[in-house]
């Protein structure tokens, strides 16, 4: 049976790489692509799709909200989330929202093909690392990290603030008002018992919630970012 795929990623180079990979497998065919949340919803609404390869960070609504919107559609595809972020960042959240699998982009093409076939067959796909994390989280008495108490939207704001993004930029990216983003920031600080945005940035970097572009970056360099708004 042929697997009809849609690739949703805002990076053209990534989409081209995934398209090449799909073309190398006779049981897979690309039926559409998208570069933001809105176009992803549209192509899945108008096209017969079996599996959606969904990037975790695209313009528009947050990935968890997008997954829920897709799940509420009449024809909902299987959803395999692809991400540059380690499993601990998003795996549990997207699986809980209704995704069928989560795979980081540093895995091999063979692993991706296996994941596509597995979710297409109706099974969930998780790596051993994710399976272990889920098992630990279900253990009685396991203490969750402070950021795990945040809602999905608060978590999105936390990661962007932790990377040094401005309130106005976050508002535009998440389609919120700056006032709403500031409200989320206040809630985050309260829930995590932090006193300032500087402490928030330090926490995010220390806990690996933001990506670092060079080996020289670290908590000190993150704290030097000027947060405004």
Order of alpha helices (4+ residues) and beta strands (2+ residues): beta-alpha-beta-alpha-beta-alpha-beta-alpha-beta-alpha-alpha-alpha-alpha-alpha-alpha-alpha
